[in-house]
Amino acid sequence: MRVFDPFTPAERRLALLFFVLSLVGYALRGASCLDPRVEAWLREGSPRRTAAPDSAGGSPPGEAGEEAVAGPPAPPAADPAGGGIDPNRAGRDQLITLPGIGPALAGRILEDRALNGPYRRADDLLRVRGIGPATLDRLRPLLALP
């Protein structure tokens, strides 16, 4: 006996794909199946982790509910004399605060600094692709470089 099937094999595969995608969308949108650290990362876009309680059930060292940022703390980027941001010590977050510097350009600055060494003068920033004379003129008063 032959059963009537109105769908072709390609249509059945497409229906299965839509079903799987809807399940994945449901899991990412509303269900709490993700680790809280992953949910926080998806919401905030920053790699933060919540301090876990120790084995005795108490809170970890430090204040209760304190969040620790992943990785070692960045050295201070501002010059102690108040001269601005030192691009040799600044991290990505500090560089992004400068006018005309976005995440991609901040990454190129960090990459150039790692490959070619520290910046001795503000004009050395011209070796970074994306920083031209106009951008450098805007940055110069905000930098802790001669």
Contacts in CASP RR format, 6 or more apart in sequence:
PFRMAT RR
TARGET T0000
AUTHOR 0000-0000-0000
METHOD contacts of the structure
MODEL  1
MRVFDPFTPAERRLALLFFVLSLVGYALRGASCLDPRVEAWLREGSPRRT
AAPDSAGGSPPGEAGEEAVAGPPAPPAADPAGGGIDPNRAGRDQLITLPG
IGPALAGRILEDRALNGPYRRADDLLRVRGIGPATLDRLRPLLALP
7 15 0 8 1.000
27 33 0 8 1.000
27 34 0 8 1.000
28 34 0 8 1.000
32 39 0 8 1.000
34 42 0 8 1.000
36 50 0 8 1.000
37 48 0 8 1.000
37 49 0 8 1.000
37 50 0 8 1.000
40 48 0 8 1.000
40 50 0 8 1.000
41 47 0 8 1.000
41 48 0 8 1.000
47 69 0 8 1.000
47 70 0 8 1.000
48 67 0 8 1.000
48 68 0 8 1.000
48 69 0 8 1.000
48 70 0 8 1.000
49 67 0 8 1.000
49 68 0 8 1.000
49 70 0 8 1.000
50 65 0 8 1.000
50 67 0 8 1.000
51 59 0 8 1.000
51 60 0 8 1.000
51 62 0 8 1.000
51 65 0 8 1.000
51 66 0 8 1.000
51 67 0 8 1.000
51 68 0 8 1.000
52 60 0 8 1.000
53 59 0 8 1.000
53 60 0 8 1.000
54 60 0 8 1.000
59 65 0 8 1.000
60 66 0 8 1.000
74 89 0 8 1.000
74 90 0 8 1.000
74 91 0 8 1.000
74 93 0 8 1.000
74 94 0 8 1.000
75 89 0 8 1.000
76 89 0 8 1.000
77 85 0 8 1.000
77 86 0 8 1.000
77 89 0 8 1.000
77 90 0 8 1.000
77 91 0 8 1.000
77 94 0 8 1.000
78 84 0 8 1.000
78 85 0 8 1.000
78 86 0 8 1.000
78 94 0 8 1.000
78 144 0 8 1.000
79 85 0 8 1.000
79 86 0 8 1.000
79 144 0 8 1.000
81 144 0 8 1.000
82 144 0 8 1.000
83 143 0 8 1.000
83 144 0 8 1.000
84 142 0 8 1.000
84 143 0 8 1.000
84 144 0 8 1.000
85 94 0 8 1.000
85 95 0 8 1.000
85 97 0 8 1.000
85 98 0 8 1.000
85 142 0 8 1.000
85 143 0 8 1.000
85 144 0 8 1.000
86 143 0 8 1.000
86 144 0 8 1.000
86 145 0 8 1.000
87 95 0 8 1.000
87 109 0 8 1.000
87 113 0 8 1.000
87 119 0 8 1.000
87 125 0 8 1.000
87 143 0 8 1.000
87 145 0 8 1.000
88 113 0 8 1.000
88 118 0 8 1.000
88 119 0 8 1.000
91 106 0 8 1.000
91 110 0 8 1.000
92 103 0 8 1.000
92 106 0 8 1.000
92 107 0 8 1.000
92 110 0 8 1.000
95 101 0 8 1.000
95 102 0 8 1.000
95 105 0 8 1.000
95 106 0 8 1.000
95 107 0 8 1.000
95 109 0 8 1.000
95 110 0 8 1.000
96 102 0 8 1.000
96 103 0 8 1.000
96 106 0 8 1.000
98 139 0 8 1.000
98 142 0 8 1.000
99 138 0 8 1.000
99 139 0 8 1.000
99 142 0 8 1.000
100 135 0 8 1.000
100 138 0 8 1.000
100 139 0 8 1.000
101 109 0 8 1.000
101 139 0 8 1.000
105 128 0 8 1.000
105 130 0 8 1.000
105 131 0 8 1.000
108 128 0 8 1.000
108 129 0 8 1.000
108 130 0 8 1.000
109 125 0 8 1.000
109 128 0 8 1.000
109 131 0 8 1.000
112 127 0 8 1.000
112 128 0 8 1.000
113 119 0 8 1.000
116 127 0 8 1.000
119 125 0 8 1.000
119 145 0 8 1.000
120 145 0 8 1.000
121 145 0 8 1.000
121 146 0 8 1.000
122 136 0 8 1.000
122 139 0 8 1.000
122 140 0 8 1.000
122 143 0 8 1.000
122 145 0 8 1.000
122 146 0 8 1.000
123 136 0 8 1.000
124 145 0 8 1.000
125 131 0 8 1.000
125 136 0 8 1.000
125 139 0 8 1.000
125 143 0 8 1.000
126 132 0 8 1.000
126 133 0 8 1.000
126 136 0 8 1.000
131 139 0 8 1.000
END
